[in-house]
Amino acid sequence: MNGRDPISATKHLHFSSFRAHITALSSPMAEPAPANDQTTLQNPPKDPPIPPLSKSAQKKLLKQQRLETKKAERKAAIKEHKQRELQRRRREWAEKMSSLPEEEQSKLLEGRRLAREERMAQRAKERGLKIERLARARELGQKIVVDLEFSDHMTGSEIHSLAQQIMYCYAVNGRTTSPAHLWLLGCKGEIGTQLQRVPGFDKWMIEKDDKSYIEVLQDQTENLVYLTADAETVLDELDPKSIYIIGGLVDRNRWKGITMKKANEQGIQTARLPIGSFLKMSSSQVLTVNQVFEILIKYLETKDWKTSFFQVIPSRKRSDAEVEEDSENEEQEDGHDQRKRICVEESSHDNKESIPA
C-alpha cells in the first residue's frame, strides 16, 4: 500500500483537510462570483406592484381614451376627405384641359398663374400687416408672460404639448387685431430645446429669456399678476399697466396650487378669470396655456368676458346646461379645432419667411 499503513494514511488525510480549512479561514474573504448573465435574463428583477386605479380614475381614463379615439377618427376622416377632394379636382382639371383647344388651354393656364400670383401678393401683404401689429404690440401691447420654470414637474410628452400650446399662442397673437406683448421667461432646459425645434422660433416677434420673470422684471414686481384658478381675487378687467403671468404647466391637477404657492412665496399679486360669473364648468376650471392666452386676447378685442369664454372654452368642459343653451356648441368646437390647425399651419409657413425681430 505504497509503504504506508491504513492508519497513517487516514491520519495524513485528516491533517491535510484540517490545514486546508485553516488556510481558508485565514485568507481574505473572496468576492462573490458575478451573477450569470443568462440567469439574470431568465430571472429579471420584479417591478413593484402597481396599485389598482380607483373607480373615478378608471372612468376618467376611459373618457380620455374615448376622446382620443374620437379625435383620431375625426382627424383621419378629414385627411381622407381632403385627399379625395384633391384627386377629384385634379381629375376635373385634366378632363377640362383635354376637352379644350390649345389656345384655350393657354388662356386657362395664364389665368391660373395670375390668380396664384394674386394670392401670393395678398399673403405677403397680410404678413406685412402682421409684422406691423406685432411690432406695435412690443411697444404698446398688453404684457403677458408665460412662466416656463416648471419643466422639472412635467414628463417629456407634457413638455412637448406645452411647446405646441406656445406655438399656438404665437399664431393666434399674430392673427388678432389687438395682439399682446408676449414674453417667454425661464425659457431653458427641455422646454427651451423643444421650442428651438419649432421652425422660425428665433425670429418670433416676442421677448424670451432663460431668466425668471422675477429677475427680468425685477423693477416692475408691483405690476405682476399671476393668473391662477386658486386665487381669491377675481379679474374684472385687464389693466394696461399690469403684467399678467400664465403658468406654463401641463396637467395642473397633478400639481394643484403650485402656481398660487409660488406667487405667494414671491410676494406678487394673484387673480383668477371670472369664469364662474358667466358659465358653469363641468369639471375643474383649470385651462390650458393657449386657452388662457386666447381668452385674454379675445377680451382685448371685445372687452366682453362672456363672449371670450364661449368662443374659446370647448363645450366638453362646460356643464350640460351650458351645452344645451348653445345648440351650436359642437359645430363651434369643430370650427375652433379647425381654426387652431390653420393658425399653427400659417405660423409654420410664416416662420419660413424672414421676419425681422
Residue, then its C-alpha position, 0 to 999 in steps of 0.5 A: m500500500n505504497g509503504r504506508d499503513p491504513i492508519s497513517a494514511t487516514k491520519h495524513l488525510h485528516f491533517s491535510s483537510f484540517r490545514a486546508h480549512i485553516t488556510a481558508l479561514s485565514s485568507p481574505m474573504a473572496e468576492p462573490a462570483p458575478a451573477n450569470d448573465q443568462t440567469t439574470l435574463q431568465n430571472p429579471p428583477k420584479d417591478p413593484p406592484i402597481p396599485p389598482l386605479s380607483k373607480s373615478a380614475q378608471k372612468k376618467l381614463l376611459k373618457q380620455q381614451r374615448l376622446e382620443t379615439k374620437k379625435a383620431e377618427r375625426k382627424a383621419a376622416i378629414k385627411e381622407h376627405k381632403q385627399r379625395e377632394l384633391q384627386r377629384r379636382r385634379r381629375e376635373w382639371a385634366e378632363k377640362m384641359s383635354s376637352l379644350p383647344e390649345e389656345e384655350q388651354s393657354k388662356l386657362l393656364e395664364g389665368r391660373r398663374l395670375a390668380r396664384e400670383e394674386r394670392m401670393a401678393q395678398r399673403a405677403k401683404e397680410r404678413g406685412l400687416k402682421i409684422e406691423r401689429l406685432a411690432r406695435a404690440r412690443e411697444l404698446g401691447q398688453k404684457i403677458v408672460v408665460d412662466l416656463e420654470f416648471s419643466d422639472h414637474m412635467t414628463g417629456s410628452e407634457i413638455h412637448s404639448l406645452a411647446q405646441q400650446i406656445m406655438y399656438c399662442y404665437a399664431v393666434n397673437g399674430r392673427t388678432t387685431s389687438p395682439a399682446h406683448l408676449w414674453l417667454l421667461g425661464c425659457k431653458g432646459e427641455i422646454g427651451t430645446q423643444l421650442q428651438r425645434v419649432p421652425g422660425f422660433d428665433k425670429w418670433m416677434i416676442e421677448k424670451d429669456d432663460k431668466s425668471y420673470i422675477e429677475v427680468l422684471q425685477d423693477q416692475t414686481e408691483n405690476l405682476v399678476y399671476l393668473t391662477a384658478d386658486a386665487e381669491t381675487v377675481l379679474d374684472e378687467l385687464d389693466p394696461k399697466s399690469i403684467y399678467i403671468i400664465g403658468g406654463l404647466v401641463d396637467r395642473n391637477r397633478w400639481k394643484g396650487i403650485t402656481m398660487k404657492k409660488a406667487n405667494e412665496q414671491g410676494i406678487q399679486t394673484a387673480r383668477l378669470p371670472i369664469g364662474s360669473f358667466l358659465k358653469m364648468s363641468s369639471s375643474q376650471v383649470l385651462t390650458v396655456n393657449q386657452v388662457f392666452e386666447i381668452l385674454i386676447k379675445y377680451l382685448e378685442t371685445k372687452d366682453w368676458k362672456t363672449s371670450f369664454f364661449q368662443v374659446i372654452p370647448s363645450r366638453k368642459r362646460s356643464d350640460a346646461e351650458v351645452e344645451e343653451d348653445s345648440e351650436n356648441e359642437e359645430q363651434e368646437d369643430g370650427h375652433d379645432q379647425r381654426k387652431r390647425i390653420c393658425v399653427e399651419e400659417s405660423s409654420h409657413d410664416n416662420k419660413e419667411s424672414i421676419p425681422a425681430 
